[in-house]
Amino acid sequence: MFIEMRDAVKQYGHGEAAVRALDRASFSMKKGKIGVILGASGSGKSTLMNMIGGIDKLDSGRIMVDNCDISQYSRKQLVGYRREKIGFVFQFYNLIPNLTARENIETTRDIAVNESIDIDEIMDTLNMTSFANRYPSELSGGQQQRVAIARAIAKNPALLLCDELTGALDSKSSKDVLSYIEKINREYGTTVLIITHNEAIQQMADMVIHVKDGRVVSQEENDNKISAQQLAL
């Protein structure tokens, strides 16, 4: 398995104010697949992503990613893990305002440990060439999200983590962005995890993981995938 989480526990706070964000959560996923983690706000899905992405550490349990037991890593080792293996795409883009679209992408490529993907190739794949030299303030929401995706993928990560990828987009832009995620998965073999509360998105995934109250309550393979453009968003 490419990702394997076992009995993951993460608690915030102490005593009566303690909140267990992950409560013995377990799931697994194969390499090169698209997975969707579904859950309501506060269910623990973003905490789960933060643990897999090496942003935070578990209190107990185990996480294996690409044969690395990251649950045993030090803070310093997690920095290297994030730089080498993980690409992050967040709902609110986090683009650098005084850099063009192309320059935003180059910031990640420049710190890549792996052989990075050619910037022109990525922009062509994501249909970005026409606005490569524009600044974020000159771009639509969908275009900004494409820049964020390109920036995350430029360093050729083994795992792309997408948190509420379409939450700030209209239905057409959402389908377009999800189609680009499909294309990245298909062309580069990148394993993708999409964290969302939008149940329609699960129809494009190979694996669907449902999270509730910090637990993974179900995990199933999707044998009837449809394309992102066919989703009813």
Secondary structure, 3 states (H helix, E strand, C coil): CCEEEEEEEEEECCHHHCEEEEEEEEEEECCCCEEEEECCCCCCHHHHHHHHCCCCCCCEEEEEECCEEHHHCCHHHHHHHHHHHEEEECCCCCCCCCCCHHHHHHHHHCCCCCCCCCHHHHHHHCCCHHHCCCCHHHCCHHHHHHHHHHHHHCCCCCEEEEECCCCCCCHHHHHHHHHHHHHHHHHHCCEEEEEECCHHHHHHCCEEEEEECCEEEEEEECCCCCCHHHCCC
